[in-house]
């Protein structure tokens, strides 16, 4: 029987500031030819349990990875073109880049790299262990153990307090705050905030706000796919339905309805924890 199964469990309390969600997935039958990895507030870490996973930015050739990490980005990445059917995916907060991966999130922005390029040999060992583990719980135990160890061994966070605060403020507002207002609240000029924010996260605050608003609209459609686009645009601050559709075309590479037709069969039985939180 074709379809997709998901396996999740609660994130370890000590890891909650860094991990938004962890899930194991397995396709029954062939995986889709194309899945769009949409921008969000999270970095993405994927470790396959069988064949390498193909990833490509639009217009670029496919690259294949046994394990990968992708940074914050403002346009969709294409995932597919390989027979990989199973893996584990984690949503990581920007703070996790420094604490769990050992580098600022801006160094990973708008790119995908092999996890071994970041973690070295431990990434290769982890991938082998996950593939050999007989159950999803044991695989998630392995991930927890690695990240708890790395968290304990990582020096204190070096993010400027103003920059960290600006990210949290923008995130909590779902992008619904102007850069000038944000700069005023921080006590910096708009230019200085933009420069420091971009250096840390790899996206300017205006672009990050766009992504965060888009993310909320995606979350609503995941949970309520029958939502009228006119209502969706009004709820999340788009000028009108045409503006919403233009933003989807620019960010996702397709219209909202096309995305639902292509993606909903693989999404309707699974809403990640972070998507639930967006609706809270």
ABEGO torsion letter per residue (X at the ends): XBEBBBBBBBBBAAAAAABABBBBBBBBEBBBABBBBBBBABBBBBBBABBBBBBBBBGBBBBBBABBBBBBBABBBBBEGBABABBBBBBBBAAAAAAAAGBBAAAABGBBBBAAAAAEAAAAAAAAAAAABABAAAAAAAAAAAAAAAAAABBBBABBAAAAAAAAAAAAAGGBBBAAAAAAAAGBBAAAAAAAAAAAAGBBAAAAAAAAAAAAAAAAAAABAABBAAAAAAAAGBABAAAAAAAAAAAAGBBAAAAAAAAAAAAAABBBAAAAAAAX
